[in-house]
Amino acid sequence: MVDSPSGVNPDPRRGLPSVGKLTAELTLARPDLSAWAVTEAARQVIAEARAGLEAAGSPQDLSVPDWSARVCELAEQLSRRHPRAVVNATGVVLHTNLGRSPLPAGAAEAVREVAAGYSDLELDLSTGKRGSRLGGLEPKLRELSGAEAAYACNNNAAAVLLALDTLAQGREVVVSRGELVEIGGSFRVPDIMARAGVRLVEVGTTNRTHPRDYERAIGPDTALLLKVHRSNFSHQGFVTEVSLDDLVGIGAAAGIPVMEDLGSGSLLDLTDRGFPAEAFAPSRVAMGADVVCFSGDKLLGGPQAGILLGTHDAIDAMRTNPLARALRLDKMSLAALDWTLNAYLEGRAESEIPVLRQLLASPEDLERRARLLADRVAEVVKDGARVDVEADSAPVGGGSLPGFELDTWVVVLRPPRGVASMAAALREASTPVLTRIRDDAILFDLRTLCDADVAAIEAAVAEISF
């Protein structure tokens, strides 16, 4: 670069404001913003501008119309609480991006009690000596599932990792090619198996796997036969798979344990309400699997957890694995899970666990509530937007019951223009509202709404200029 005649360096980066200057100005102008957030926002905004100038490779005009506005916007984002409460109007009961299962009020209160002070987490009050962290959970899980033994860790991926590391480390695990799934966040079953130190043996083809495929793959180094539930997709057409019942028979004949990663399991039999039988975890245990694992925050309706049900030998081995300490549940999750299991044991689950209430809500009740919400929305909607009530359907979500949808009712809001911008405005409301978009319309699905959400939706719609 040639110096200017005056000898002044024309490098445009010299025009960037300093972090200290921006921070000082905004601390006075916006005392409502956290000082740390203003400082971090100033650093990020200036760093982005500097990187842009360096990437350009030559001097150019610096065009930042309002440094303060950009820093304030970012500082507000940084200082927001996370996660925040939102209104789930999508109809997807187990929406992974929205936190899956909402906790029952009683479970949330149990969490508050143990979080606010000390607890007998690992103390036996009768003896005054060290107690078992999971001692209270296991008998409840055994009673609800019929399993010989039970264990819980911090999520289902951890449960799979712990089981594989315990039962098959350094040896072979046989899995159907049609079950090598990828779950949310790009986590793949083969990757988890590699981390557990086991050798994957794939059998069958993508769409068809037969009993003989497993039988031929079994060798002297086979440690486990693994069945993985296809939690987020379904196979249709020219397909065949080996049932858990048949796989247990193959394993028994060869003296090899069988494990099923169920993904999402319920401790309440919902088959008479139209739900797939495979979702009922106790029935999978009854088929003779040595280990069945599933998530606590899906169909069970509790906190994030990995539930392991199985034989004494398998569960006891996992319990004593050093990895179990790294994957253990914290006291708040334990309190919530304990309350949830009590609700099942005491017959209160259907009335007190939100996920079950939502899943089992009748179409008639949903229609009645949809018409009430439509009336409220119609009172505040502007600029000729149309409000209707329609029957619809939605998936359960959360990697549960692929291909299975629930009938529901929705309030359909058809703005005269800008449906995408309207959805964005609803997400940015004081209480963010998440909806579905279809055919240039916004859909509010009543299946995932509670009565308290109506006011938030009404307020959010009233704020929007169509």
C-alpha positions as CSV (number, residue, x, y, z in Angstrom):
1,M,0.0,0.0,0.0
2,V,1.4,3.5,-0.9
3,D,1.4,6.0,1.9
4,S,-0.6,9.1,1.4
5,P,1.3,12.4,0.8
6,S,0.5,13.6,4.3
7,G,2.1,10.4,5.7
8,V,-1.1,9.4,7.4
9,N,-1.9,5.7,7.2
10,P,-5.1,5.3,5.2
11,D,-5.9,1.9,6.8
12,P,-9.7,2.0,7.4
13,R,-9.3,0.0,10.6
14,R,-8.0,3.1,12.2
15,G,-11.6,4.4,12.0
16,L,-13.0,1.7,14.2
17,P,-14.2,2.9,17.6
18,S,-12.5,1.5,20.7
19,V,-14.3,-1.0,23.0
20,G,-13.8,1.3,25.9
21,K,-15.4,4.3,24.2
22,L,-18.5,2.4,23.0
23,T,-18.9,0.7,26.4
24,A,-18.6,4.0,28.3
25,E,-21.1,5.8,26.1
26,L,-23.7,3.0,26.3
27,T,-23.3,2.4,30.0
28,L,-24.5,6.0,30.5
29,A,-27.1,5.9,27.8
30,R,-28.6,2.5,28.6
31,P,-28.2,1.8,32.3
32,D,-30.8,-1.0,32.0
33,L,-28.3,-3.1,30.1
34,S,-25.9,-5.3,32.0
35,A,-22.4,-3.9,31.8
36,W,-20.8,-7.2,30.9
37,A,-23.2,-7.7,28.0
38,V,-22.5,-4.2,26.7
39,T,-18.7,-4.8,26.9
40,E,-19.0,-8.2,25.2
41,A,-21.3,-6.9,22.5
42,A,-18.9,-4.0,21.7
43,R,-16.0,-6.5,21.4
44,Q,-18.0,-8.7,19.0
45,V,-19.3,-5.8,16.8
46,I,-15.9,-4.3,16.5
47,A,-14.2,-7.7,15.8
48,E,-16.8,-8.4,13.1
49,A,-16.1,-5.1,11.4
50,R,-12.4,-5.6,11.6
51,A,-12.6,-9.1,10.2
52,G,-14.7,-7.7,7.3
53,L,-12.2,-5.1,6.5
54,E,-9.3,-7.5,6.6
55,A,-11.2,-9.9,4.3
56,A,-11.7,-7.1,1.7
57,G,-8.0,-6.9,1.1
58,S,-8.0,-3.2,0.3
59,P,-9.1,0.1,1.8
60,Q,-12.8,0.7,1.6
61,D,-15.4,2.9,3.2
62,L,-16.4,1.9,6.6
63,S,-20.2,1.9,6.6
64,V,-21.6,1.3,10.1
65,P,-24.5,3.8,10.4
66,D,-25.0,3.3,14.1
67,W,-22.5,1.5,16.3
68,S,-24.5,2.1,19.4
69,A,-27.7,0.6,18.0
70,R,-25.9,-2.6,16.9
71,V,-24.2,-3.0,20.2
72,C,-27.4,-2.4,22.1
73,E,-29.2,-5.0,20.0
74,L,-26.5,-7.6,20.6
75,A,-26.2,-6.7,24.3
76,E,-30.0,-7.3,24.7
77,Q,-29.6,-10.7,23.1
78,L,-26.7,-11.6,25.3
79,S,-28.4,-10.6,28.6
80,R,-31.6,-12.5,28.0
81,R,-32.3,-15.5,30.2
82,H,-31.8,-18.8,28.4
83,P,-33.8,-20.9,28.0
84,R,-36.9,-18.8,28.1
85,A,-40.5,-19.9,28.4
86,V,-42.4,-20.0,25.1
87,V,-45.9,-20.9,23.9
88,N,-45.9,-24.1,21.9
89,A,-48.7,-23.8,19.4
90,T,-47.1,-26.2,16.9
91,G,-49.1,-29.2,18.0
92,V,-45.9,-31.2,18.3
93,V,-46.1,-32.5,21.9
94,L,-42.5,-33.7,22.2
95,H,-40.8,-30.8,20.4
96,T,-37.0,-31.3,20.9
97,N,-36.2,-27.7,20.1
98,L,-38.7,-26.5,22.7
99,G,-37.4,-28.8,25.4
100,R,-39.5,-31.9,24.8
101,S,-41.7,-32.9,27.8
102,P,-42.9,-30.0,30.1
103,L,-42.5,-31.0,33.7
104,P,-45.6,-31.6,35.8
105,A,-46.3,-28.9,38.3
106,G,-45.6,-31.3,41.2
107,A,-42.3,-32.4,39.7
108,A,-41.3,-28.8,39.3
109,E,-42.1,-28.1,42.9
110,A,-40.1,-31.2,43.9
111,V,-37.1,-29.7,42.0
112,R,-37.5,-26.4,43.7
113,E,-37.5,-27.9,47.1
114,V,-34.3,-29.9,46.7
115,A,-32.6,-27.1,44.7
116,A,-33.2,-24.5,47.3
117,G,-31.4,-26.3,50.1
118,Y,-29.7,-29.5,51.3
119,S,-31.2,-32.9,50.8
120,D,-30.6,-36.6,51.7
121,L,-29.3,-37.2,48.2
122,E,-26.7,-39.7,49.2
123,L,-27.5,-40.2,52.9
124,D,-29.4,-43.0,54.6
125,L,-31.3,-41.0,57.3
126,S,-32.1,-44.2,59.3
127,T,-28.4,-45.1,59.8
128,G,-26.7,-41.7,59.3
129,K,-24.3,-43.3,56.8
130,R,-23.8,-42.8,53.1
131,G,-26.8,-44.0,51.0
132,S,-27.5,-44.8,47.4
133,R,-28.2,-41.9,45.0
134,L,-30.6,-44.0,43.0
135,G,-31.9,-46.2,45.8
136,G,-35.3,-44.7,45.8
137,L,-35.8,-44.9,42.1
138,E,-35.0,-48.5,41.4
139,P,-37.9,-50.2,43.2
140,K,-40.3,-47.8,41.6
141,L,-39.0,-48.6,38.1
142,R,-39.0,-52.3,38.8
143,E,-42.6,-52.2,40.0
144,L,-43.8,-50.2,36.9
145,S,-41.8,-52.2,34.3
146,G,-41.6,-55.8,35.7
147,A,-37.8,-55.7,35.1
148,E,-35.4,-57.5,37.5
149,A,-33.3,-54.3,37.9
150,A,-33.3,-50.7,36.8
151,Y,-30.9,-47.8,36.6
152,A,-31.1,-44.1,35.4
153,C,-28.5,-41.8,34.0
154,N,-28.5,-38.4,32.4
155,N,-30.1,-39.1,29.0
156,N,-30.8,-42.0,26.6
157,A,-27.6,-41.5,24.6
158,A,-25.7,-41.9,27.8
159,A,-27.7,-45.0,28.6
160,V,-26.7,-46.5,25.3
161,L,-23.1,-45.5,25.8
162,L,-23.0,-47.0,29.3
163,A,-24.6,-50.2,28.3
164,L,-22.3,-50.8,25.3
165,D,-19.2,-49.9,27.3
166,T,-20.2,-52.2,30.1
167,L,-21.4,-55.2,28.1
168,A,-19.3,-55.2,25.0
169,Q,-16.2,-53.0,25.2
170,G,-13.5,-54.3,22.8
171,R,-15.9,-56.8,21.3
172,E,-18.5,-57.0,18.5
173,V,-22.1,-55.7,18.6
174,V,-24.4,-56.9,15.8
175,V,-26.9,-54.3,14.4
176,S,-29.2,-54.3,11.4
177,R,-28.2,-51.8,8.7
178,G,-31.8,-50.5,8.7
179,E,-31.4,-49.4,12.3
180,L,-28.2,-47.4,12.1
181,V,-30.0,-44.1,12.7
182,E,-28.9,-40.6,13.1
183,I,-30.7,-38.6,15.8
184,G,-31.0,-34.9,16.4
185,G,-27.8,-32.8,16.3
186,S,-26.1,-35.2,13.9
187,F,-25.4,-37.9,16.5
188,R,-25.2,-41.3,14.9
189,V,-25.5,-44.7,16.4
190,P,-22.2,-45.9,14.8
191,D,-20.4,-42.9,16.4
192,I,-21.8,-43.7,19.8
193,M,-20.7,-47.3,19.4
194,A,-17.2,-46.2,18.4
195,R,-16.9,-44.0,21.5
196,A,-18.0,-47.0,23.6
197,G,-15.1,-49.0,22.2
198,V,-17.2,-51.7,20.5
199,R,-16.9,-53.0,17.0
200,L,-19.9,-52.6,14.8
201,V,-21.1,-55.6,12.8
202,E,-23.7,-54.6,10.2
203,V,-26.2,-57.2,9.0
204,G,-28.9,-57.3,6.4
205,T,-29.7,-54.4,4.0
206,T,-31.2,-51.0,4.5
207,N,-34.7,-52.3,3.9
208,R,-34.6,-56.0,4.7
209,T,-33.0,-57.9,7.6
210,H,-33.7,-61.6,8.3
211,P,-33.1,-63.8,11.3
212,R,-30.4,-65.7,9.4
213,D,-28.5,-62.4,9.0
214,Y,-28.0,-62.2,12.7
215,E,-27.3,-66.0,13.1
216,R,-24.6,-65.9,10.4
217,A,-22.9,-62.8,12.0
218,I,-22.5,-64.4,15.4
219,G,-19.0,-65.4,16.2
220,P,-16.7,-66.1,19.1
221,D,-16.2,-62.3,19.6
222,T,-19.8,-61.3,19.5
223,A,-20.8,-59.7,22.8
224,L,-24.3,-58.2,22.1
225,L,-27.2,-58.2,19.7
226,L,-28.6,-54.6,19.5
227,K,-31.9,-53.5,18.2
228,V,-32.4,-49.7,17.7
229,H,-35.8,-48.2,17.3
230,R,-36.1,-46.0,14.2
231,S,-37.2,-43.1,16.2
232,N,-37.3,-40.4,13.6
233,F,-38.3,-42.2,10.4
234,S,-40.3,-45.2,9.2
235,H,-39.7,-48.0,6.7
236,Q,-42.5,-48.7,4.3
237,G,-42.9,-50.8,1.2
238,F,-40.6,-53.8,0.5
239,V,-39.3,-54.1,4.0
240,T,-38.6,-56.8,6.6
241,E,-37.1,-56.6,10.1
242,V,-36.5,-59.0,12.9
243,S,-38.8,-58.5,15.8
244,L,-37.5,-58.1,19.4
245,D,-39.1,-61.4,20.3
246,D,-37.3,-63.3,17.5
247,L,-34.0,-61.5,18.3
248,V,-34.3,-62.6,21.9
249,G,-34.7,-66.2,20.7
250,I,-31.6,-65.9,18.5
251,G,-29.6,-64.5,21.4
252,A,-30.8,-67.1,23.8
253,A,-29.8,-69.9,21.4
254,A,-26.3,-68.5,21.1
255,G,-25.9,-67.4,24.7
256,I,-25.6,-63.7,23.8
257,P,-27.5,-60.9,25.5
258,V,-29.9,-58.7,23.6
259,M,-30.4,-55.0,24.1
260,E,-33.1,-52.7,22.7
261,D,-32.6,-48.9,22.4
262,L,-36.3,-48.0,22.5
263,G,-35.6,-44.3,22.3
264,S,-39.0,-43.3,23.6
265,G,-40.9,-45.5,26.0
266,S,-44.0,-45.2,28.1
267,L,-44.7,-46.9,31.4
268,L,-48.5,-46.6,30.6
269,D,-50.1,-49.0,28.1
270,L,-51.7,-46.8,25.5
271,T,-52.5,-49.4,22.9
272,D,-56.2,-49.3,23.6
273,R,-56.1,-45.5,22.8
274,G,-54.6,-46.2,19.4
275,F,-50.9,-45.8,20.2
276,P,-48.4,-48.4,18.8
277,A,-47.7,-51.4,21.1
278,E,-44.0,-51.0,20.7
279,A,-44.1,-47.8,22.8
280,F,-45.0,-49.7,26.0
281,A,-41.6,-50.4,27.6
282,P,-42.8,-53.2,30.0
283,S,-43.9,-55.3,27.1
284,R,-40.4,-55.0,25.6
285,V,-38.9,-56.2,28.9
286,A,-41.4,-59.0,29.1
287,M,-40.1,-60.3,25.7
288,G,-36.9,-61.2,27.4
289,A,-34.5,-58.4,26.4
290,D,-31.5,-58.2,28.7
291,V,-31.5,-54.4,28.5
292,V,-34.2,-51.9,27.4
293,C,-33.4,-48.2,27.4
294,F,-35.4,-45.1,26.7
295,S,-35.6,-41.3,27.4
296,G,-37.3,-39.9,30.5
297,D,-38.4,-36.7,28.8
298,K,-40.3,-38.2,25.9
299,L,-43.4,-40.4,26.3
300,L,-42.7,-40.9,30.0
301,G,-43.4,-37.2,30.5
302,G,-40.6,-36.6,33.1
303,P,-37.2,-34.8,33.1
304,Q,-34.3,-35.5,30.8
305,A,-32.9,-39.0,31.8
306,G,-31.9,-42.3,30.4
307,I,-33.9,-45.2,31.8
308,L,-32.3,-48.6,31.8
309,L,-34.4,-51.7,32.5
310,G,-33.0,-55.3,32.5
311,T,-31.5,-58.3,34.2
312,H,-29.7,-58.2,37.5
313,D,-26.4,-59.1,35.9
314,A,-26.6,-56.4,33.2
315,I,-27.8,-53.6,35.4
316,D,-25.4,-54.4,38.2
317,A,-22.5,-54.3,35.9
318,M,-23.5,-50.9,34.6
319,R,-24.0,-49.6,38.1
320,T,-20.4,-50.4,39.0
321,N,-18.9,-49.1,35.8
322,P,-16.7,-46.0,36.5
323,L,-18.3,-44.3,33.5
324,A,-21.6,-44.3,35.5
325,R,-20.4,-41.5,37.7
326,A,-19.7,-39.3,34.7
327,L,-23.2,-39.9,33.4
328,R,-25.1,-39.8,36.7
329,L,-28.3,-37.7,37.3
330,D,-28.1,-34.6,39.3
331,K,-30.3,-34.0,42.4
332,M,-32.9,-31.9,40.5
333,S,-33.5,-34.4,37.8
334,L,-33.7,-37.2,40.4
335,A,-36.4,-35.3,42.3
336,A,-38.4,-34.7,39.1
337,L,-38.1,-38.3,38.0
338,D,-39.0,-39.6,41.4
339,W,-42.2,-37.5,41.5
340,T,-43.1,-38.6,38.0
341,L,-42.7,-42.3,38.9
342,N,-44.9,-41.8,42.0
343,A,-47.6,-40.3,39.8
344,Y,-47.6,-43.5,37.7
345,L,-47.7,-45.7,40.7
346,E,-50.5,-43.8,42.4
347,G,-52.7,-43.6,39.3
348,R,-52.3,-39.8,38.8
349,A,-50.3,-39.9,35.6
350,E,-53.0,-39.2,33.1
351,S,-54.4,-36.3,35.0
352,E,-51.2,-34.7,36.3
353,I,-48.5,-35.3,33.6
354,P,-48.8,-32.7,30.8
355,V,-47.5,-34.9,28.0
356,L,-50.2,-37.6,28.8
357,R,-52.9,-35.0,29.0
358,Q,-51.9,-33.6,25.6
359,L,-51.5,-36.9,23.9
360,L,-54.9,-38.2,25.2
361,A,-56.9,-35.0,24.7
362,S,-60.1,-35.8,22.7
363,P,-60.8,-34.1,19.4
364,E,-64.1,-32.9,20.8
365,D,-62.3,-31.0,23.6
366,L,-59.7,-29.6,21.2
367,E,-62.4,-28.3,18.8
368,R,-64.2,-26.6,21.7
369,R,-61.0,-24.9,22.9
370,A,-60.1,-24.0,19.3
371,R,-63.3,-22.1,18.8
372,L,-62.8,-20.2,22.1
373,L,-59.3,-19.2,21.0
374,A,-60.5,-18.2,17.6
375,D,-63.0,-15.8,19.1
376,R,-60.3,-14.2,21.2
377,V,-57.9,-13.9,18.3
378,A,-60.7,-12.5,16.0
379,E,-61.3,-9.7,18.5
380,V,-57.7,-8.3,18.3
381,V,-56.7,-9.2,14.7
382,K,-56.1,-6.2,12.3
383,D,-56.1,-5.3,8.7
384,G,-58.6,-7.8,7.4
385,A,-56.8,-11.0,8.5
386,R,-59.2,-14.0,8.5
387,V,-59.6,-16.4,11.4
388,D,-60.9,-19.9,10.9
389,V,-61.1,-23.2,12.8
390,E,-60.1,-26.4,11.1
391,A,-59.5,-30.1,11.8
392,D,-55.8,-31.1,11.3
393,S,-53.2,-33.7,12.4
394,A,-49.7,-33.4,13.8
395,P,-46.8,-35.8,14.7
396,V,-46.0,-36.6,18.3
397,G,-42.4,-35.4,17.8
398,G,-39.2,-35.9,19.8
399,G,-38.2,-39.0,17.9
400,S,-41.3,-40.8,19.1
401,L,-43.7,-42.9,17.0
402,P,-42.5,-42.1,13.5
403,G,-45.3,-42.1,11.0
404,F,-47.9,-41.9,13.7
405,E,-50.0,-38.7,13.9
406,L,-52.7,-37.4,16.2
407,D,-55.9,-35.8,15.0
408,T,-56.2,-32.3,16.3
409,W,-57.9,-28.9,15.8
410,V,-56.2,-25.6,14.8
411,V,-57.0,-21.9,14.7
412,V,-56.0,-20.7,11.2
413,L,-54.9,-17.1,10.9
414,R,-54.6,-15.9,7.3
415,P,-53.0,-12.4,7.1
416,P,-53.4,-10.4,3.9
417,R,-49.6,-10.5,3.4
418,G,-46.4,-11.5,5.0
419,V,-47.1,-14.8,6.7
420,A,-43.3,-15.4,7.3
421,S,-42.8,-12.0,8.9
422,M,-45.9,-12.5,11.0
423,A,-44.5,-15.8,12.3
424,A,-41.2,-14.0,13.1
425,A,-43.1,-11.3,15.0
426,L,-44.9,-14.0,17.0
427,R,-41.5,-15.5,17.9
428,E,-40.3,-12.1,19.0
429,A,-43.3,-11.3,21.2
430,S,-42.9,-10.7,25.0
431,T,-43.8,-14.3,25.4
432,P,-42.6,-16.0,22.2
433,V,-45.2,-17.9,20.3
434,L,-44.2,-20.8,18.1
435,T,-46.6,-21.9,15.4
436,R,-46.9,-23.9,12.2
437,I,-47.0,-22.3,8.7
438,R,-49.0,-23.9,5.9
439,D,-50.5,-22.5,2.7
440,D,-49.8,-18.9,3.6
441,A,-51.5,-19.2,7.0
442,I,-50.4,-19.4,10.6
443,L,-51.7,-22.4,12.5
444,F,-52.2,-22.4,16.3
445,D,-52.6,-26.1,17.3
446,L,-54.7,-26.6,20.5
447,R,-53.2,-29.9,21.4
448,T,-50.1,-28.3,22.8
449,L,-51.8,-25.3,24.3
450,C,-53.0,-24.9,27.9
451,D,-55.6,-22.4,29.0
452,A,-52.9,-20.0,30.3
453,D,-51.4,-19.7,26.8
454,V,-54.6,-18.0,25.4
455,A,-53.8,-14.6,26.9
456,A,-50.2,-14.7,25.6
457,I,-51.4,-15.5,22.1
458,E,-54.0,-12.8,22.2
459,A,-51.4,-10.3,23.4
460,A,-48.9,-11.3,20.7
461,V,-51.4,-11.1,17.9
462,A,-52.6,-7.7,19.1
463,E,-49.1,-6.3,18.9
464,I,-48.6,-7.2,15.2
465,S,-49.4,-4.9,12.4
466,F,-50.3,-6.9,9.3
